[in-house]
């Protein structure tokens, strides 16, 4: 099908890497010229450290994660031409819908938030923040949300490719510079929508979960525009910024497990692990 060759092509991966770094440097330069406080170099360096650890772990875990997807694909419900237009449209919409619920769960279930909090820990929203992703996504169970796609009949490599497109798109919306995009704001998750998602202002919390699309937020009541009466602030609510990649990646896990250990009774322990992050 060609999915494997596309995903593993070293030339393509290098092009994406150098393009991303070039855009980060360009954004930093524009911020300097505009005299805007868009970057903290220590925070950006920490984000690269977190990204390095995440990529190393992802490479180790790839073979393990392939097993449940391959098993369900072998027992798929339907057979269809993977590259047909209806199949590609179905995979896109299906992955977007499941991503929405996975992302929403990552904000409302502390076991999952322990991983996702890493991404929200930056106090500056810029392209380097986009690569700050948690190390423990598979322990949190993120992959479980996408298993139904394999059971339906989508090839595991097609699922990985579509989720890769989702992630690549989101890289570009981590910016304070990009303006509003007119009518596209109704359909796409744009930089202005994603700024709201990353903000820790009270009206912005738990809003705008979409990946490429914003339509599911509009459908399920989690959409919000930027508040007009206050500037956006970024970072974790009540959190203390750190420049240590290990502390960034594991700090919320340590705090969560500590709260569960101190909690009295099975119910309280379960709430500490699987209740909302705010307790």
C-alpha positions as CSV (number, residue, x, y, z in Angstrom):
1,X,0.0,0.0,0.0
2,X,3.0,2.3,0.4
3,X,2.1,3.5,3.9
4,X,5.2,1.9,5.4
5,X,7.6,3.4,2.9
6,X,6.1,6.8,3.4
7,X,6.2,6.7,7.2
8,X,9.8,5.3,7.3
9,X,11.3,7.3,4.4
10,X,14.4,8.9,6.0
11,X,14.5,11.8,3.5
12,X,11.0,12.8,4.3
13,X,11.6,12.7,8.0
14,X,14.7,14.8,7.6
15,X,12.8,17.4,5.5
16,X,10.1,17.6,8.2
17,X,12.7,17.9,11.0
18,X,14.7,20.7,9.3
19,X,11.6,22.5,8.2
20,X,10.2,22.5,11.7
21,X,13.5,23.8,13.2
22,X,13.7,26.5,10.5
23,X,10.1,27.6,11.3
24,X,11.0,27.7,15.0
25,X,14.0,29.9,14.3
26,X,11.9,32.1,12.1
27,X,9.3,32.5,14.7
28,X,11.9,33.4,17.3
29,X,13.4,36.0,15.0
30,X,10.1,37.6,14.3
31,X,9.4,37.8,18.0
32,X,12.7,39.5,18.6
33,X,12.1,42.0,15.8
34,X,8.6,42.7,17.1
35,X,9.9,43.0,20.7
36,X,7.5,40.4,21.9
37,X,8.2,38.0,24.8
38,X,7.4,34.9,22.8
39,X,10.2,32.6,24.0
40,X,12.1,31.7,27.1
41,X,15.2,29.9,25.8
42,X,15.4,27.7,28.9
43,X,11.8,26.5,28.4
44,X,12.5,25.9,24.7
45,X,15.6,23.9,25.5
46,X,13.6,21.8,28.0
47,X,11.0,21.2,25.3
48,X,13.7,19.7,23.0
49,X,14.8,17.5,25.9
50,X,11.2,16.3,26.5
51,X,10.8,15.7,22.7
52,X,14.0,13.7,22.6
53,X,12.9,11.4,25.4
54,X,9.4,11.0,23.9
55,X,10.8,10.0,20.5
56,X,13.2,7.4,22.0
57,X,10.4,5.8,24.0
58,X,8.0,5.9,21.0
59,X,10.6,3.9,19.0
60,X,10.9,1.3,21.7
61,X,7.1,1.0,22.2
62,X,6.2,0.8,18.5
63,X,6.4,-3.0,18.3
64,X,4.4,-3.5,21.4
65,X,1.6,-1.2,20.3
66,X,1.5,-2.8,16.9
67,X,0.1,-6.0,18.5
68,X,-3.4,-4.9,19.5
69,X,-3.9,-3.0,16.2
70,X,-2.7,-5.9,14.1
71,X,-5.0,-8.3,16.1
72,X,-8.1,-6.3,15.6
73,X,-7.3,-5.7,11.9
74,X,-6.9,-9.4,11.4
75,X,-10.5,-9.7,12.9
76,X,-11.8,-6.7,11.1
77,X,-15.5,-6.3,10.4
78,X,-15.2,-5.0,6.8
79,X,-12.9,-5.2,3.8
80,X,-12.6,-2.2,1.5
81,X,-10.1,-0.4,-0.7
82,X,-8.0,1.5,1.7
83,X,-7.0,4.3,-0.7
84,X,-10.5,5.0,-2.1
85,X,-11.9,8.4,-1.5
86,X,-14.8,7.2,0.8
87,X,-12.3,5.2,2.9
88,X,-9.9,8.1,3.3
89,X,-12.7,10.5,4.2
90,X,-14.0,7.9,6.7
91,X,-10.6,7.5,8.2
92,X,-10.1,11.2,8.5
93,X,-13.5,11.9,10.1
94,X,-13.2,8.8,12.3
95,X,-9.7,9.7,13.6
96,X,-10.8,13.3,14.2
97,X,-13.8,12.2,16.3
98,X,-11.8,9.7,18.3
99,X,-9.0,12.2,18.8
100,X,-11.5,14.7,20.1
101,X,-12.7,12.2,22.8
102,X,-9.2,11.1,23.6
103,X,-8.1,14.7,24.0
104,X,-11.1,15.5,26.1
105,X,-10.6,12.5,28.3
106,X,-6.9,13.5,28.7
107,X,-8.1,16.7,30.4
108,X,-10.8,15.2,32.6
109,X,-9.2,11.9,33.8
110,X,-6.2,12.5,36.0
111,X,-4.5,9.2,34.9
112,X,-4.5,10.6,31.4
113,X,-3.8,14.2,32.4
114,X,-0.6,13.0,34.1
115,X,0.7,12.5,30.5
116,X,-1.0,15.4,28.8
117,X,-0.1,18.0,31.5
118,X,3.4,17.9,30.0
119,X,2.2,19.5,26.8
120,X,0.4,22.3,28.8
121,X,3.3,23.1,31.0
122,X,4.9,25.7,28.8
123,X,4.3,29.3,29.8
124,X,5.0,30.6,26.3
125,X,2.9,29.4,23.3
126,X,5.2,29.0,20.4
127,X,6.3,26.2,17.9
128,X,8.8,24.7,20.4
129,X,5.8,24.1,22.7
130,X,4.3,21.9,20.0
131,X,7.0,19.3,20.5
132,X,6.7,19.0,24.2
133,X,4.7,15.8,24.4
134,X,4.4,13.4,27.3
135,X,6.5,10.2,27.6
136,X,3.7,8.1,29.1
137,X,0.9,8.3,26.6
138,X,0.6,4.6,26.1
139,X,0.6,4.0,29.9
140,X,-2.3,6.5,30.1
141,X,-4.0,4.4,27.4
142,X,-4.2,7.0,24.6
143,X,-3.9,4.2,21.9
144,X,-7.1,2.5,23.2
145,X,-9.3,5.2,21.7
146,X,-8.1,4.5,18.2
147,X,-8.4,0.7,18.2
148,X,-12.0,0.8,16.9
149,X,-10.6,2.1,13.6
150,X,-8.6,-1.2,13.1
151,X,-11.6,-3.3,14.1
152,X,-13.7,-1.5,11.4
153,X,-11.1,-2.4,8.8
154,X,-8.6,0.5,8.5
155,X,-5.0,-0.8,8.1
156,X,-2.9,0.1,11.2
157,X,-0.3,1.9,9.1
158,X,-3.1,4.0,7.6
159,X,-4.3,4.9,11.1
160,X,-0.8,5.9,12.1
161,X,-0.4,8.0,9.0
162,X,-3.6,9.8,9.5
163,X,-2.8,10.5,13.2
164,X,0.6,11.7,12.0
165,X,-1.1,14.2,9.7
166,X,-3.2,15.4,12.6
167,X,-0.1,15.9,14.7
168,X,1.8,17.6,11.9
169,X,-1.1,20.0,11.4
170,X,-1.2,20.9,15.1
171,X,2.5,21.8,15.0
172,X,1.6,24.9,13.0
173,X,-1.2,26.1,15.3
174,X,1.0,26.6,18.3
175,X,1.7,30.3,17.7
176,X,0.7,33.7,19.1
177,X,1.5,35.4,15.8
178,X,-0.9,33.8,13.4
179,X,-4.0,35.9,12.7
180,X,-7.6,34.7,12.5
181,X,-8.4,32.8,9.3
182,X,-11.9,34.1,8.4
183,X,-14.5,31.6,7.5
184,X,-12.1,28.7,8.1
185,X,-12.4,29.5,11.8
186,X,-15.9,27.8,11.7
187,X,-14.4,24.4,10.5
188,X,-10.7,24.2,11.3
189,X,-8.8,24.2,14.6
190,X,-6.9,27.4,14.0
191,X,-4.1,29.1,15.9
192,X,-6.7,31.4,17.6
193,X,-8.7,28.5,18.8
194,X,-5.7,26.6,20.0
195,X,-4.4,29.6,21.9
196,X,-7.7,29.4,23.9
197,X,-7.1,25.7,24.5
198,X,-3.6,26.3,25.9
199,X,-4.6,29.3,28.0
200,X,-5.1,28.8,31.8
201,X,-7.6,31.6,32.1
202,X,-10.8,30.3,33.7
203,X,-13.1,30.8,30.7
204,X,-10.6,28.9,28.5
205,X,-10.1,25.7,30.6
206,X,-11.2,22.5,29.0
207,X,-12.1,24.0,25.7
208,X,-11.3,23.5,22.0
209,X,-10.1,19.9,22.0
210,X,-10.1,19.4,18.2
211,X,-7.2,18.2,16.2
212,X,-7.5,19.5,12.6
213,X,-11.3,20.2,12.9
214,X,-13.1,22.3,15.4
215,X,-16.6,21.1,14.4
216,X,-16.8,18.5,17.2
217,X,-16.2,21.1,19.8
218,X,-19.0,23.1,18.4
219,X,-21.2,20.0,18.3
220,X,-20.4,18.8,21.8
221,X,-20.4,22.2,23.6
222,X,-16.7,22.6,24.3
223,X,-16.0,25.5,21.9
224,X,-14.8,28.9,23.2
225,X,-13.7,32.1,21.7
226,X,-10.8,34.1,23.2
227,X,-12.2,36.2,26.1
228,X,-12.3,39.9,25.1
229,X,-11.8,41.3,28.6
230,X,-8.5,39.6,29.5
231,X,-5.1,38.7,28.0
232,X,-4.3,35.0,27.7
233,X,-2.0,33.3,30.2
234,X,-0.3,30.0,29.5
235,X,0.9,27.2,31.7
236,X,-0.6,24.8,34.3
237,X,-3.1,26.2,36.8
238,X,-1.2,26.4,40.1
239,X,1.9,24.8,38.5
240,X,5.5,25.8,39.0
241,X,7.4,26.0,35.8
242,X,10.4,23.6,35.5
243,X,13.3,23.4,33.0
244,X,14.2,19.8,33.9
245,X,12.8,17.5,31.2
246,X,12.5,14.5,33.6
247,X,10.6,16.6,36.1
248,X,8.4,18.0,33.4
249,X,7.7,14.5,32.0
250,X,7.1,12.7,35.4
251,X,6.1,15.4,37.8
252,X,2.3,15.0,37.5
253,X,2.7,11.2,37.8
254,X,4.6,11.6,41.1
255,X,2.0,14.1,42.4
256,X,-0.9,11.9,41.4
257,X,0.6,8.7,42.9
258,X,1.5,10.6,46.0
259,X,-2.1,11.8,46.4
260,X,-3.4,8.2,45.8
261,X,-1.0,6.9,48.4
262,X,-2.2,9.4,51.0
263,X,-5.9,9.0,50.3
264,X,-7.9,7.0,52.7
265,X,-10.2,4.3,51.4
266,X,-10.5,2.6,48.0
267,X,-12.9,5.2,46.7
268,X,-10.7,8.1,47.6
269,X,-7.7,6.4,46.0
270,X,-9.6,5.7,42.8
271,X,-10.7,9.3,42.7
272,X,-7.1,10.5,43.1
273,X,-6.1,8.3,40.1
274,X,-9.1,8.6,37.8
275,X,-11.1,11.6,38.9
276,X,-10.8,15.0,37.3
277,X,-7.4,16.7,37.7
278,X,-8.8,19.4,40.0
279,X,-9.8,16.8,42.5
